Amino acid sequence: MKCHILSTLRTRTVLLCAGTGSLMALFSMYLITPSNEWSKYMLIFNMNIESSVTATHSLSSCSELFNELSFSANSTNSYINCCNDTELRSNNTGYVCNLTMQHRLMEILNIVKMPGINCNALFNGTPLAAAKMNTTGRQDDIPIKDIDYLNLTQDCENFQTTRGYIMSSLTQEEEDFPLAFSMVVYKDAEMVERLLRAIYRPQNYYCIHVDLKASDNFINATSAIADCFPNVFIASRRIIVKWSWYSVLEAEIVCMNELWKYSKWKYFINLTGQELPLKTNYELVKILTAYRGASDVMTNYKCIGRHNWRWRGYPVPFGLVKSVGSVHITANRDFVDYIVNNETGAAILNWTKLLAIPDEIFFTLLNANPKLGIKGTYTGHQDSCDKRLFMTRYKMWYNAPCAGKKVRGICILSTGDLPRLFAAKQ
């Protein structure tokens, strides 16, 4: 099958966000943000622009073409003459790739266009370009209040269309590699919906834990959004989440238990309500496939003397090696199975209730001790002071370069960080 691409803009999409959570380094595909919704939370840009190019590609399906294009936000004038209805319906990819979806993706693409922005200048670090981006974005910023979502979701099909959700797996590879996400949230339904829209695919599963102390308007908004999708749900049990308390970990466990009943997903990824993706869903699937079943959990073994106070004098059970890390993980099903269904896992979880900041101990403790027999956990040397950092999130802490601002020690990225991100291929 031959697909002809005219006036192609070949790009990648970068998403930056301001918020108290971390910035994820792996995630979803082609973020869709209506032009009147640019806000302080994020910016969308395109990389590697090659305009006015004519090329011929041999592709097995239109989905490969879409993944290759990465849907430039400036490709309004691009025209894809890819196959015909018969070819599309008869391709052997095992899923529907038709002109309707092709046109829909192009419609979504046009929604995010922001005219007058010189992306090359932004990535080159030109101050005037950054200033113009910030000014233009703020002029078009019309925040959506939590209560507004009750009206927006009255017609779910219209909500999905106007908000720009991608209601297709797009590729057979993504269809065959579903993911499970938890989202622990407490405020700003627009930001939460923005994140959901960025990572949403119909083959994935999404558990949203809404803090019990959240406002009524917020819980009503998130519930209304979730009700518009068969694979998105609000956690049936809600916790009052307090930093450094067991409740931070408990909210994650609640979603793990509820996601476990969906048997198809391959990896579990936990999110906060204040972060956004830097990678596409397609790229994420490619990366996780390359993991070959390994879990991605931050692990710090020996040099944890300054963290000893967290144990409060309680011995580590089952002769396990001490480790500290992060609550945010990318874990395979076996890892989650051990937490949800294993008696030893339950005993370790119960023990963490005695500790300070248990959410930064439990997951890493499971990952750091191969004697537990959890598939995909770390099996390397335990005598090093090096952190086993994780790839799933991009966080710039404390003294790291930051063109934006620091909130609780984490860099909130801005347009000034684009040159560094681009150079590092983030």
C-alpha positions as CSV (number, residue, x, y, z in Angstrom):
1,M,0.0,0.0,0.0
2,K,1.4,3.4,-1.0
3,C,0.7,6.5,0.9
4,H,1.6,9.9,-0.5
5,I,2.3,12.8,1.9
6,L,2.1,16.3,0.7
7,S,3.4,19.4,2.6
8,T,4.3,17.3,5.5
9,L,5.3,18.8,8.8
10,R,7.2,16.1,10.6
11,T,7.3,16.9,14.3
12,R,7.3,15.6,17.8
13,T,5.0,17.1,20.4
14,V,6.5,18.3,23.7
15,L,4.3,19.1,26.7
16,L,5.4,21.1,29.6
17,C,3.4,21.8,32.7
18,A,3.4,23.9,35.8
19,G,2.1,22.3,38.9
20,T,3.2,20.7,42.2
21,G,3.5,17.2,40.7
22,S,6.3,15.8,38.6
23,L,6.6,16.0,34.9
24,M,6.2,12.6,33.3
25,A,8.8,11.5,30.8
26,L,6.7,8.8,29.2
27,F,3.1,9.1,28.1
28,S,0.4,9.6,25.7
29,M,-0.2,10.6,22.2
30,Y,-0.9,13.9,20.4
31,L,-2.3,16.0,23.2
32,I,-5.4,17.9,22.1
33,T,-5.9,21.3,23.6
34,P,-8.6,23.6,22.1
35,S,-7.1,26.9,21.1
36,N,-9.2,28.8,23.7
37,E,-7.9,26.7,26.5
38,W,-4.2,27.6,26.8
39,S,-3.5,28.1,30.4
40,K,-0.7,28.5,32.9
41,Y,-0.4,24.8,33.2
42,M,1.2,23.9,29.9
43,L,2.5,24.7,26.5
44,I,2.5,22.6,23.3
45,F,5.2,22.9,20.7
46,N,6.4,21.1,17.6
47,M,9.9,19.9,16.8
48,N,11.9,19.1,13.7
49,I,9.7,20.9,11.3
50,E,10.2,20.1,7.6
51,S,7.7,22.0,5.6
52,S,6.8,21.7,1.9
53,V,8.1,18.2,1.6
54,T,6.7,15.6,-0.8
55,A,7.4,12.0,0.0
56,T,6.2,8.5,-0.8
57,H,6.2,5.9,1.9
58,S,5.3,2.2,1.9
59,L,3.3,1.6,5.0
60,S,1.3,-1.4,6.3
61,S,-1.5,0.9,7.5
62,C,-2.5,4.5,7.9
63,S,-1.8,4.2,11.6
64,E,1.9,4.0,10.8
65,L,1.6,7.2,8.8
66,F,-0.1,8.9,11.7
67,N,2.5,7.8,14.2
68,E,5.3,9.0,11.8
69,L,3.7,12.4,11.5
70,S,3.0,12.8,15.2
71,F,0.3,15.2,14.2
72,S,1.9,18.6,14.0
73,A,-0.2,21.4,15.5
74,N,0.8,23.5,12.6
75,S,-0.2,21.1,9.8
76,T,-3.4,22.8,8.9
77,N,-2.4,22.9,5.2
78,S,-1.0,19.4,5.1
79,Y,-3.0,16.9,3.1
80,I,-2.7,13.2,3.4
81,N,-3.8,11.2,0.4
82,C,-3.5,7.8,2.0
83,C,-5.1,4.7,0.4
84,N,-8.8,4.5,-0.4
85,D,-11.8,3.1,1.5
86,T,-11.4,-0.3,0.0
87,E,-7.7,-0.5,0.9
88,L,-8.3,0.8,4.4
89,R,-11.1,-1.7,5.1
90,S,-9.1,-4.6,3.7
91,N,-5.8,-4.0,5.5
92,N,-4.7,-6.8,7.7
93,T,-3.8,-4.8,10.8
94,G,-6.8,-6.2,12.7
95,Y,-8.4,-3.0,13.6
96,V,-10.4,-0.2,11.9
97,C,-8.2,2.3,10.1
98,N,-10.6,4.4,7.9
99,L,-10.9,7.8,6.3
100,T,-13.3,8.8,9.0
101,M,-10.6,8.4,11.7
102,Q,-8.1,10.0,9.4
103,H,-10.3,13.1,9.0
104,R,-11.1,13.1,12.7
105,L,-7.4,13.2,13.6
106,M,-6.8,16.0,11.2
107,E,-9.7,17.9,12.8
108,I,-8.2,17.4,16.2
109,L,-4.9,18.5,14.8
110,N,-6.3,21.8,13.6
111,I,-7.9,22.5,17.0
112,V,-4.6,22.9,18.7
113,K,-3.1,25.3,16.2
114,M,-1.7,28.5,17.7
115,P,-0.9,30.9,14.8
116,G,2.1,33.3,14.9
117,I,4.3,31.2,17.1
118,N,7.8,30.5,15.9
119,C,8.6,27.1,17.3
120,N,12.1,27.0,15.9
121,A,12.9,30.3,17.8
122,L,11.5,28.8,21.0
123,F,13.7,25.7,20.8
124,N,16.7,28.0,20.0
125,G,16.0,29.9,23.2
126,T,15.1,33.2,21.6
127,P,13.7,35.4,24.4
128,L,11.3,37.4,22.2
129,A,9.7,34.1,21.0
130,A,9.2,32.9,24.5
131,A,7.7,36.2,25.5
132,K,5.3,36.1,22.6
133,M,4.3,32.6,23.4
134,N,3.4,33.5,27.0
135,T,1.5,36.6,25.9
136,T,-0.5,34.9,23.2
137,G,-1.3,31.9,25.5
138,R,-2.6,34.1,28.2
139,Q,-4.8,36.1,25.9
140,D,-6.7,33.0,24.8
141,D,-6.9,31.5,28.3
142,I,-10.5,30.9,29.2
143,P,-10.5,28.6,32.3
144,I,-13.2,26.0,32.7
145,K,-14.7,25.9,36.1
146,D,-15.3,22.6,37.8
147,I,-19.1,23.2,37.8
148,D,-19.0,23.8,34.0
149,Y,-18.2,20.1,33.4
150,L,-21.7,19.2,34.4
151,N,-23.1,20.9,31.3
152,L,-20.2,19.9,29.1
153,T,-20.8,16.2,29.7
154,Q,-24.5,16.2,29.2
155,D,-23.9,14.8,25.7
156,C,-20.9,12.5,26.0
157,E,-20.4,12.0,22.3
158,N,-20.3,15.7,21.8
159,F,-18.0,16.1,24.8
160,Q,-15.5,13.6,23.3
161,T,-15.6,15.3,20.0
162,T,-15.4,18.9,21.0
163,R,-12.7,18.2,23.7
164,G,-10.7,16.3,21.2
165,Y,-10.4,12.8,22.6
166,I,-8.9,10.1,20.4
167,M,-11.4,7.3,20.4
168,S,-9.3,4.8,18.6
169,S,-6.3,2.5,19.5
170,L,-4.7,3.9,16.3
171,T,-2.3,0.9,15.9
172,Q,-2.6,-2.8,16.5
173,E,0.5,-2.7,18.6
174,E,-1.2,-0.3,21.0
175,E,-4.4,-2.3,20.9
176,D,-2.5,-5.4,22.0
177,F,-0.6,-3.6,24.8
178,P,-3.2,-1.9,27.1
179,L,-2.1,0.0,30.1
180,A,-3.7,0.8,33.5
181,F,-3.4,4.2,35.0
182,S,-4.3,5.6,38.5
183,M,-4.8,9.3,39.0
184,V,-4.7,10.6,42.5
185,V,-6.4,14.0,42.4
186,Y,-7.9,16.6,44.6
187,K,-8.4,19.9,42.7
188,D,-8.8,21.6,39.3
189,A,-11.0,19.5,37.2
190,E,-9.8,21.2,34.0
191,M,-6.2,20.1,34.7
192,V,-7.3,16.6,35.5
193,E,-9.4,16.4,32.3
194,R,-6.5,17.8,30.4
195,L,-4.3,15.0,31.7
196,L,-6.9,12.3,31.0
197,R,-7.4,13.7,27.4
198,A,-3.6,13.4,26.9
199,I,-3.3,9.8,27.9
200,Y,-6.7,8.5,26.9
201,R,-7.1,5.5,24.6
202,P,-10.1,3.2,24.5
203,Q,-8.0,0.1,25.2
204,N,-6.5,1.4,28.4
205,Y,-8.0,1.6,31.9
206,Y,-8.2,4.6,34.2
207,C,-8.9,4.7,38.0
208,I,-9.4,8.2,39.4
209,H,-9.0,8.5,43.2
210,V,-10.7,11.8,44.3
211,D,-9.5,13.0,47.7
212,L,-12.2,12.7,50.3
213,K,-11.6,16.3,51.3
214,A,-12.1,17.6,47.7
215,S,-14.9,20.0,47.0
216,D,-18.3,18.8,45.9
217,N,-18.0,20.7,42.6
218,F,-14.7,18.9,41.9
219,I,-16.0,15.4,42.7
220,N,-19.1,16.0,40.7
221,A,-17.0,17.3,37.7
222,T,-14.6,14.3,37.7
223,S,-17.5,11.9,38.1
224,A,-19.3,13.4,35.2
225,I,-16.2,13.2,33.0
226,A,-15.6,9.6,34.0
227,D,-19.2,8.7,33.2
228,C,-18.5,9.6,29.6
229,F,-16.1,6.7,29.1
230,P,-16.5,3.0,29.7
231,N,-12.9,2.5,30.7
232,V,-12.7,5.4,33.2
233,F,-14.0,5.2,36.7
234,I,-13.9,6.9,40.1
235,A,-12.4,4.8,42.9
236,S,-15.2,3.3,45.0
237,R,-13.4,4.0,48.2
238,R,-12.0,7.5,48.8
239,I,-9.3,8.5,51.3
240,I,-8.3,11.8,52.9
241,V,-4.8,12.0,51.5
242,K,-2.2,13.8,53.7
243,W,1.4,14.1,52.6
244,S,3.9,11.8,54.5
245,W,1.0,9.8,55.9
246,Y,0.1,6.2,54.9
247,S,-3.0,7.7,53.1
248,V,-0.7,8.6,50.1
249,L,0.1,5.0,49.6
250,E,-3.4,3.8,50.5
251,A,-5.0,5.8,47.7
252,E,-2.7,4.0,45.2
253,I,-3.5,0.6,46.6
254,V,-7.2,1.4,46.3
255,C,-6.8,1.9,42.6
256,M,-4.5,-1.1,42.2
257,N,-7.2,-3.3,43.7
258,E,-9.9,-1.9,41.4
259,L,-7.8,-2.1,38.3
260,W,-6.7,-5.6,39.0
261,K,-10.1,-7.0,37.9
262,Y,-9.3,-5.9,34.3
263,S,-7.2,-8.7,33.1
264,K,-5.8,-7.3,29.8
265,W,-3.5,-4.5,30.9
266,K,0.3,-5.1,30.8
267,Y,1.6,-2.2,33.0
268,F,0.3,0.0,35.8
269,I,1.4,3.6,35.9
270,N,0.3,6.0,38.8
271,L,-0.1,9.7,38.3
272,T,-1.0,12.8,40.2
273,G,-3.5,15.4,38.9
274,Q,-0.7,17.9,38.2
275,E,1.5,16.3,35.5
276,L,1.5,15.8,31.8
277,P,3.1,13.5,29.2
278,L,6.3,14.0,27.2
279,K,5.9,10.9,25.1
280,T,3.1,9.5,23.0
281,N,1.1,6.4,23.9
282,Y,2.7,4.7,20.9
283,E,6.2,5.6,22.1
284,L,5.3,4.4,25.6
285,V,4.2,1.0,24.3
286,K,7.4,0.7,22.4
287,I,9.5,1.5,25.5
288,L,7.6,-0.8,27.8
289,T,7.8,-3.6,25.3
290,A,11.6,-3.1,25.3
291,Y,11.4,-3.5,29.1
292,R,10.5,-7.1,28.5
293,G,8.5,-7.3,31.7
294,A,10.8,-5.3,34.0
295,S,9.2,-2.8,36.4
296,D,10.5,0.8,36.6
297,V,10.8,1.7,40.3
298,M,13.3,4.1,41.8
299,T,15.6,2.3,44.2
300,N,18.2,3.6,46.6
301,Y,20.0,0.9,48.7
302,K,22.9,1.6,51.0
303,C,23.5,5.3,51.2
304,I,20.3,6.0,53.1
305,G,21.7,7.0,56.5
306,R,19.9,10.4,56.4
307,H,16.6,8.4,55.8
308,N,17.0,6.1,58.8
309,W,14.6,8.2,60.9
310,R,11.8,7.0,58.6
311,W,11.9,3.5,60.1
312,R,11.3,4.9,63.6
313,G,13.3,2.1,65.0
314,Y,11.2,-0.7,63.6
315,P,13.1,-3.6,62.1
316,V,12.5,-4.4,58.4
317,P,10.4,-7.6,58.2
318,F,11.4,-10.9,56.5
319,G,15.1,-9.9,56.6
320,L,14.6,-7.5,53.7
321,V,17.2,-5.0,52.5
322,K,16.4,-1.4,53.3
323,S,15.6,0.9,50.4
324,V,14.0,4.3,49.8
325,G,12.6,5.7,46.6
326,S,9.4,7.2,45.1
327,V,5.7,6.5,45.2
328,H,5.5,6.9,41.5
329,I,6.2,3.7,39.5
330,T,5.7,1.8,36.3
331,A,5.0,-1.7,37.3
332,N,4.1,-5.0,35.5
333,R,1.1,-7.1,36.5
334,D,3.2,-9.4,38.6
335,F,4.3,-6.5,40.8
336,V,0.7,-5.4,41.3
337,D,-0.5,-9.0,41.8
338,Y,2.0,-9.3,44.7
339,I,0.6,-6.2,46.3
340,V,-3.0,-7.1,45.8
341,N,-3.0,-10.9,46.4
342,N,0.1,-12.0,48.2
343,E,0.1,-12.5,52.0
344,T,3.7,-11.4,52.4
345,G,3.0,-8.4,50.3
346,A,0.0,-7.6,52.5
347,A,2.2,-8.0,55.7
348,I,4.9,-5.7,54.3
349,L,2.2,-3.1,53.4
350,N,0.7,-3.3,56.9
351,W,4.2,-2.8,58.4
352,T,4.7,0.4,56.4
353,K,1.9,2.0,58.4
354,L,4.4,2.3,61.3
355,L,6.8,4.3,59.2
356,A,7.3,8.0,58.2
357,I,6.5,8.7,54.6
358,P,5.7,5.0,53.8
359,D,4.8,5.8,50.2
360,E,8.5,6.3,49.5
361,I,9.4,3.0,51.0
362,F,6.9,0.3,50.1
363,F,7.2,0.0,46.4
364,T,11.0,0.4,46.4
365,L,11.3,-2.2,49.1
366,L,9.5,-4.7,46.9
367,N,11.7,-3.8,44.0
368,A,14.9,-4.0,45.9
369,N,14.5,-7.5,47.3
370,P,14.6,-10.2,44.6
371,K,14.2,-12.8,47.4
372,L,10.5,-12.0,47.3
373,G,10.3,-13.6,43.9
374,I,8.4,-10.8,42.1
375,K,9.0,-11.0,38.4
376,G,10.7,-7.9,36.8
377,T,12.2,-6.4,40.0
378,Y,15.8,-5.4,40.4
379,T,18.3,-8.2,40.6
380,G,21.6,-6.3,40.5
381,H,24.2,-5.5,43.1
382,Q,23.0,-4.1,46.4
383,D,26.3,-2.8,47.7
384,S,26.4,0.4,45.7
385,C,25.5,3.9,46.9
386,D,24.2,4.8,43.5
387,K,20.5,5.4,43.1
388,R,18.7,3.1,40.6
389,L,16.9,6.0,39.0
390,F,13.7,5.4,37.0
391,M,13.0,6.5,33.5
392,T,9.3,7.0,33.8
393,R,9.3,10.5,35.1
394,Y,11.3,13.6,34.4
395,K,11.9,15.6,37.6
396,M,14.3,18.5,38.1
397,W,15.0,18.8,41.8
398,Y,16.6,21.6,43.9
399,N,19.9,22.7,42.2
400,A,19.1,21.4,38.7
401,P,18.9,24.0,35.9
402,C,15.5,25.6,35.8
403,A,14.2,28.4,33.7
404,G,10.8,28.3,35.3
405,K,10.3,28.3,39.1
406,K,10.7,25.9,41.9
407,V,7.7,24.6,43.9
408,R,8.5,22.3,46.8
409,G,12.0,21.8,45.3
410,I,10.7,20.7,41.9
411,C,11.3,22.7,38.8
412,I,8.1,23.9,37.1
413,L,9.3,24.0,33.5
414,S,8.7,27.0,31.2
415,T,9.5,27.9,27.6
416,G,13.0,28.7,28.7
417,D,13.6,25.0,29.4
418,L,12.8,24.0,25.9
419,P,16.3,24.2,24.4
420,R,17.7,21.9,27.2
421,L,14.8,19.5,26.9
422,F,15.1,19.3,23.1
423,A,18.9,18.8,23.3
424,A,18.4,16.0,25.8
425,K,15.7,14.5,23.6
426,Q,13.2,14.6,26.4
